[in-house]
């Protein structure tokens, strides 16, 4: 048996391969659920309401990740590092510090949202819909709780629970859509907030009585020390998360107020087609962060570099294949996953689909960059990307120009991520 075949067998039997296969399978089911959700809502809501739904959904994501305040990255990184060092005391202290930190930031966000509700409501929902505005913040808080739970599972490398919890949440979100006949946007967001909280609390209770840190004691000094680390690592990434999801929400919000809701809805079709397939590329990133963090704790730099190099080739090939398929089958995809009235969005969608390759590169490199470096390079990349898309949109005059601007900025984002990774490899010569 050759050395190559032995290496292949080891790779197939490794925990990394098992976790990737499990995560990919579950995320595929979640993608199907998203397909079904978009299909039903695009048919049950009129074009304007569906456009508003997408604006609210993107805005809720921005609020949620502001509340999470970078801990979604810090928790899996440091938990994996401490577990790799066999330091369970610091691991448990970091979990508690992360919870306190997120609670503190969330209170500040809620307060900010209430104080500036008149201004913010114009960006997030319709101007006179205060109830939907408050529901959006409630749903964002629910998403923050679930995201913190998912980050914990990643940190302890329990991808079985990570995937099961995500799948249960996503399946539960479909219930109100198929149950209630007189569905409106307010009732939908309320149901989603309640469901997300209830499912997350159930998993938290189960974990509380079955986790590996039950008998580990921590004191105030331990938590205080880890709280400093959480703040130092997370706060710059809080800005990065804000940039990321503002970048995601900005095009739809801008079109809503500078064009109209119909244009927003048609543009959002291309964006949603992208978000349907980008989880394929972000899946591995969620696994890579704790794996590379643990390898970093063990100083296995050559192993890190080898994994990323091979994945770069695999991501590129897969992204090109998916782009070609989606580009030529875009009409069929719109018809299947949305509604025939959105077929006029096909040309805009084709342009936006071209951003998949550079986005896949960004999704590949962002987690390894955060695992290897405490300095928030991703925040700089995202800040540059957000600035670029804002500037470009100001000078655009039609939907085609808005779409090409998105492609250009995605190319900028992916290229910058690749250059940062090359820089980090040179900086850490052992890679």
N, C-alpha and C positions, 0 to 999 in steps of 0.2 A: 504494500500500500504506500503510495507516494505521500510526501509531506503535505502537498497541497490538499489531497483528499482528506487527510487527517485533520487539517485546519478547518476544512469545510464542515466535517462532522462535528467538530468541537463547537463551531459557530452555531450550527443548527440546534445542538443540544444545550446551548448556553441559556442562562436566565434572561439575558438581553433579548435573544431571539424569541423566547417564549412570551416575554412581556410585549414585544413589538407585535407579534402575531395576535395576541389577545386584544391589545389596544386597537390595532387596525380593524379587527373583526367587529368590535363593539362600536367603534367610531363610524364604521360603515352603516351599522344599524341606525345610529344617531343621525347620520346624514339622510337616510331614508325617511326618518321621522321629520326632519327639517323640510325635505321635499314635500311630504304630505301636508305639513303645516302651511307652507307657502302656497301650495296648490289650493287648499281649501279656503284660505283667507283671501287669496286673489280673486276667487270666484264669489265669495260671500260678501266682501266689502267692495264698494264702488272704487273707482280709480283714485279719487281724491283721498278717501279714507285709508286705502292701502298705502298711498304715498305717505300719509301722516303716520301710519303704523310703523313704517320703516324708519322714519325720522325719530319717533319716540323710542323704538327699540335700540337704535344706535346711540341715542342720548343716554338711555338707561345704562348701557354698557360703559360709557364714559364715566358716569357718576359712580358706578359700582367699582371700577378699577381705581378711581380716586379714593374711595373708601378703603379699598384693599391696600392702597398706598405702597405698592412694591413688595409687600410681604408674600404675594403669590410667587415671587422669584426667590426671595430671601429664605423662606421657610424650607422649601425642598433642598436648596443649596446647603444651608448650614446643618440641617438635620442629617443629610447624607454625609457631610464632612465629619460631624461628631460621631455618627454611627461607624464611619470608616476608621475613626480614631478610638472606637469603643468607649466613648465618654458619654454615658447615658445621663449623667447629672446635668451636663451642659445642654444636652439635647432636650430634656424635659423643661429646663429653665428657658430655653429658646422658644419652645412652644407657648409657654405662658406669657413670655414677653411679647411674642407676636400677637397674641389675642388682645393683650392690654393696648398695644400700639394701634391695632386696627380699630378697637372700640373708641380710643381717643380721637383718631382721625375722623371716624364716622360721625361722631358728635359734632365736630367742627364743620364737616360738610353739611350736615343737616341744618346747623345754625346758619351757615352761609346761604343755604338754599332758601331758608325762611326770610332772612333779612333782605335778600335781593330777588325775592320771588317775582316781583313785577317785571324785572328785566330778564331774568332767566326763563320765565315761562314763555316769553316770546320766541326763545330759541328752541325750547324743548317741545312745547305743545302749542295749541291755538291760544291766542291771547286771553280769551275769556273762559278758558277751561281749567280753572284752578284745581278742581278735583282730580283731573287726569295728571296734572303736574305733581300733586302730592302722591298719587298712586305710583307715578314713575319713580319717585324717591324711595317709596316703600319696596317696590320691586327691586330696585338697585341694592337696597340693604339686604334683601333676601338672597340676591345673587352673590353678594359679598360673603355671606355666611357659607354658602355652598362652595364658593371658590376657595375659601380658607380650608374647608374640609378636604377638597380635592388636592390642595397644595400639601397638606399634611400626609395624605396617602402617598403622594409622589416622594416626599422626603424620606419616608420609611421604606420606600420601594415596594409598597403593597399595591401593585397595579391591578390585582384582582378586585379589591374593594374600590379602588379608584374608578375602574371601568363600570362596575356594577352600580355604584352610587350615581354616576353620570347618566347611565342608561335609565335608571328608575326615574330620575328627575325629568329627563326628556320625554319618556313615555307618559308620565303623569301630566305633562303640559298639554298633551293632545286631548285629554279628557274633556275639558270645558268646550273645546272647539267642536267636538262631535256630539256633545250632550245638550248644549243650550241652542235652541232654535233662534231666539232673538238676541244674537250676540252683537255687542257693540264694543268699541275699543276700551272704554272704561272698565266694563265688567271683565273683559279678557285680561287686562293688566292686573286687576284685583285678584282674579283666580290664580294667575301665574305666580303672584307674590305669595299668596297663602300656600299654594302647593309646594313651592320651592322651600319655604321655611319649614313646613311640616316634614317633608322628606329628609331635609338636612338634619333636623333635630333628631329624628329617629336614628339616623346613622351615627350621630354624635353620641347619643345615649348608648348605643351598642358598643361603640369604640371606647367609651369611658370605662366600661367594665371588662374590656377584653384586650386592652393595649399593653404593650411591652414595658411601659413606664409607670405602671400602677404602684409598684413598691418603691420607686425611686423618690427620695426626699430632696426637696430644694428649699433654699431659704431666700430671704429678701435680697441679700447681697448677690446671690447667683442670678436672680431675675434682673436685678438692676444692671449688672454687667452685660447680660445678654440684650437688655433693652437698648443699651448704648450701641451695641453692634447692629441691632435691628434698624435703629434710626440712621446710623451712618451708612449702612448698605441700602436701605429701602427708600429713604427720602429722595435721593437723586433719581431713583427709578420710579418714584411716584410721579415726578415730572415727566419721565419717559413714558409711563402709562398714559398720562394725560395727553401727551403728544400723539401717542399711538392711536388712541380711540377718538381723539379730536380729529386726527387725520382721517379716520374711518367715517366719522359722522359729518365732517365739514362739507363734503361735496353735496350731500343731500340737503343739509340745512341751508347752504348757500343757494342751491337751486330753488328751494322752497320759497325763499324770500326775494330772490332776484329774477326768477323766471315764473314758474307756477307749479302747483302740485301735480299736474299731469306730467310735466317734464321730469319732475322729481321721481314719479312712479316709473316712468320709462327708463330713466337712468339707473334707478335702483335695481331693475331687472338684471342688467349686466353685472352690477356689484354683487347681487345675490347669487348669480351663477358662479362667480369667483368664490364667494364664501361657502358655497356648497362643496367645492373641490379642495380649497386650501387646507381644510382639516387633515387631508391625506398627508400633507407636508408638515403640518404642525404637530401631528401625532407623535412622531419620533422625537421632536424637540422636547416634549413633555417628559419623555423617558431619558433623553440625553443629559438633561441638567443634573439630576441626582447621580446618574452613572458617572459622568465626567467629574462631578464634585468628589465622589468617593475615590475615583482614580487619582484625582489631584491630591487627596489626603495621603494616598499611598505613593505619590510621586511617580506615577506610571505615565510619564509625558509622551513617550513613543507610542504607547497604546492609544492615547487620545488623538494624536496626530493621524495615525493610521485609520482610525474609525471615521474621522471627519473627511479625510481625503477620498475614501471610498464612497461615502455618502454623497459627496459633492457630485461625483460622476453619476450615481444612481438618480439623484434628484433632478439633474439636468436632463437626462434621457426621459424620465417619467414626465417631467413638466412639458417637454416638447411634444411628446405623444398625446398628452391630454389636451394641450393647446390646439393641435391639429384636429383632433376629433371634435372638440367643442366648437371650433371655428366653422367647420363645414356642416355640423349638425345643430347649429344654434336655433334654427326655426323649430326643429323637432323638440329640442330641449325646452324652449319657451312654451310650446303647445302642451307638452306633457306636464311640466312642473308649474305652470302658471295658468294663463288663460289666452285663448286665441286673440283677444283684443290687444294683447301686448306684443303681437308679431311685428308691429311697427318699430319695436325696440331692437330688431335684429342687427341693424348696422352699428348702432351704438354698442351693443353687447359684443359684437365681433371685435371692435377696437379694444374694449376693456379686457377681453379675454387674453389679449397679447401681453398683458402685464403679469400673467401667471408665472412665467419663467423667472424674472427678477424677484418676484415675491417669494417664490420657492427658495431662492438663495438666501433671502433675508430670514425666512422661517428656519432654515437650516442653521445658520450661523449665530442667531441671536442668543440661543441658550448656551452653547459652548462659550461664547464671549462672556456672558454673565457668570458662568461657572469658573472660568479661568481668571477673570479680572474683577477686582473690587471697584475699579474706576468705571463709571457709567457710560461706556462708549455708546451703548444703544440709545441712551438719552440724547446724545449729541446727534446721532444719525437720524433719529425721529424728529428732533427739533429742526434739523436741516430740511427734512422731507416735508414737514408741515409748513414751514416758511415758503418752500418752493411751490407747493400746491396752492397756497393762498395767493401768492404773487401771480401765478399763471392764470388762476381763475378770474382775477380782476381784469385781465386783458382778453378773456375769451368772449366770443359773441354768439356761439351756437353750441348745441349738444356735442357735435363731433369734436370741436375744439376742447370742450371740457373733458371728453373721453381721452383724447390724445395727451392732454396734460396729466391725467392720472397715470397713463402708461409711462410717460417720461419720468415722473416722480418715482414710480415703482422701480424703474431702471436705476435711478440715482440711489435709492434705498438699498437695492440688492448689491450694487457695485461697491457702495461704501462699506457694507457689512463684510464683503469678501476682502477688501483692502485692510480693514481692521483686524480680521483674523490672520492675514499674512503678517501684519505688523506684530501681533501677539506671538506668533510662532517664532519670529526672529528675536523678540524680546526674551522669551523663555527658550534659550538655546537648546535645552535638553529635549525640546519637542522635535 
